[in-house]
């Protein structure tokens, strides 16, 4: 990020909480949270990220003053803490492995973007036809992946959302990407006249670090960076 985003800087939540930085100069905040073994409840999230919880009021002020957020992997739980969601819920279908013992992929991994191919998040990213649907490959075979996932199960069997319309209406999110079973793995909360936008990526394919594996020849892993760059550009335009 520091090499590719002009004027980017790394901050701690302690910096934010204590006011050591002026967030009026900030357009977008990006937080990527990995926890070995995964996070599947708000209690676990709060225990794993106490400094972020303690900075909620400052970050909420930033958001309500027009700042935007990119929340990836388990950081997507933060949207509920910030009061961005309508129903106060965090992702309902989550899991993850450990970096050193993650599985080795036997083929390329992807998520689907059917009906969302033209969203700015996917600008310039190669979109393939996978099992008859439009999708994006994020890593190739031979990648060690934790498959750390924070997604939304959609269906009348469990999870609280009978269908996608029910999730979007009651939760307030807008779906942008799906897993193979229809779970929402990429979504956003649209900006308003005063607030910024919030974009969440919880797909297990969105993986930055492959323990013990040289990914320099990976045909698809560059899409992780490309989508991230697009997300920051998009959210910058959504900021007030």
N, C-alpha and C positions, 0 to 999 in steps of 0.2 A: 504493500500500500504506500509506504513512504517513498518508494522509488517511482511509482506510477500515478499517484494522485497529487496534483499540485497543491501546495500549502497544507498537506496532511501532517498530522502529528499524533503521537501515541500519548494517551492520557490514562491515568488510573482512575477508578471510581472514587478513590480518596481525594484525588485532585478535584474532581467534580463536586463531591460532597462538601468539601471545605472552601470551595470558591477560589482555589488557587489558579483557575483558568476562567477566562471570560467566554462563556458559551454564546454570547451575542455575536462573536466572530465566527461561529461554527454553523455550517449549513446542514451537515449530515454526521450522525454518530453511527459507527459500525461496531457491533460487538459479536464476536464469534466465541461460543462457549463449548468446549469439549470436556466431558467428564467420563473417564474410563468406567465402563459398565452401564452407562446411561442414566438418564433422569426420567422418571415416569410419574412424578407427582409434584405439586407445588411445594410440599414440605421438603422434598429432596432438593428442589431447586433453591429454596431459601437457605437450606443448610450448606449447599455447595457454593453459593455466591452471596455471602452476607454483605460484602462491601457494595455490591450492586443494589441490594435491597435497601441499604442505608442511604444510598444516593437517589432513591426513587423520587423524592420531592423535587430535587434539582433537575433531574432528567425530565420529569413530567412538566416542569416549568419551561424547559427548553422546547419540548414538543408543543405545548399549548401556546408558545410564542412563535410557532411556525417552523421549528426545526424538524427534520426528518430522521428516521432511524432505519438502519439495516440490521436485522436480528437474525443470525444464522445458527443452525443446529439448536442446542438447548437454550440459547439466548432468546429464542422465540417465546419462551414462557414469560419473558419480561413485559410483553404487550399487555398481558392481563394485570400485572402489578402496576402498570402505568395507567390503567383505566381506559385503555384504547378500545377494548372489546365491549360489545353490547352486553353479553351475558356473563362476563367475568371469567370465562373458562380458558384454560390452557390446553395445548394439544393433548388429545385423549388416547393416542396410540404411539408409545415411545419405547425405545430399547437401544442397546449399543454394546459393543465389545470393547476390549482393551487394545491399545495401540500395538503393543509388542506381540500380542497373540491373535491379532485380527486374521480373518480368513483371506486366502489368496483367491482372487477372482479367476474363474476358468473361462470367462468370456467378457465382452464389454458390458458395462452397466449403464443404465439410462433411466430417464423419467420422461413422461409424456406431456406434450404441450398442445394437443389438438384443440383448436378454436382460440388459441392464444399466441399463435406463431408471430403475429405482428406487434405484440407488446414490446415496448422499448427494452425490456429485460433481455430479449433474445436477438436484438439487432446485430447482424453480422455473424451470428453463431450458426454453424451448419446444423440444419434440421433434417433428420432422416426419417424414412418411413420404416417403422418397426412394428411388426405384427399388425400391419394395416392401419397403424395410427402414427401421428407425427410425434417424434421424440428427439431427445438430445442425448448422445453418449457423453459420459463424464469421465470414464476411465476405461482402460483396455484390460485384456486378460493379463494376469501376472501382478496385479496391483494388490498390496496388502491393505485391506479396508476394515474399518471398525463397524461399518454399516450403522453408524449412530444416527438415529432417526427420531424426529419429533413431527408427527403428522396427525391428520384428522381422519379417523375412520368415519365413513359415511355409509349409513344403512340402517334399516329398521331392526336388525338383529341386536345391536348394542351400540352404545356410544352417545346416544341422545340426539342424533340428527338423522331423521328418516331418509332424507335425500339432500342433494347439493343445495337446492333452493332453501330448504329448512336451515342448513348451516349458514348460508350467506345472509338470510333474513334475521335469524335469531342471534347469531354470533357477530355478524357485521363485517366479516372478511369477504374478500373477492378472490376466488380461486384463479391460479395462474399455471399450475402444474400438478400432475397426478402420478401416483404409483400404478403398478399393474393391476391392482384390485380396485382402483378408483379413489383411493385415499388422496386427500389434498396434501401435497408436499411442498408447494410453493404458493404463497398467498400474500395479499396486501390489504391494508386498511387505508382507504383513500384519504387524501388531504381534504381539508375544508377551507373556508375563507380565512380561518385563523390558525389552524393547526397544520403541521406538516404531514407527510405520509409516512407509513410504516410498512416495510416490506420484509417478509419472513421467508427463509429458505430452510426447510427441515428435512429435505431428502437425504437418505443415506448415501446417495451418490455424490453429494456435495462434500468432498473430503479433500483436505489440504495435505495431509501428511501420511505417507506410506512407509511404515517402520521397516528399515533394512532393505528397501527396494529403490533402485535407481529408476525414476520415472521420466528421465530426460527423453526417452524414445517412445513414450506413451502417446498413441495417436490422438487421444481424446481429452487428456487431463487438462490441457490448456483451456478447455471450455469453462472450467471452474473459475479461472482468473477472468476470462472474457465476460462471463455472466456477472461476476462481482463488479467489474469496471462499469458495465451497463447499469447495474443496480445503483451504484453511487452517482453516476451521471443523471439517471432518471430522478432519483430522490433529490438531487441538488436542484433540478428544475421544479420539483414539487414544493420545495421550501419557500417560506414567505420572506 
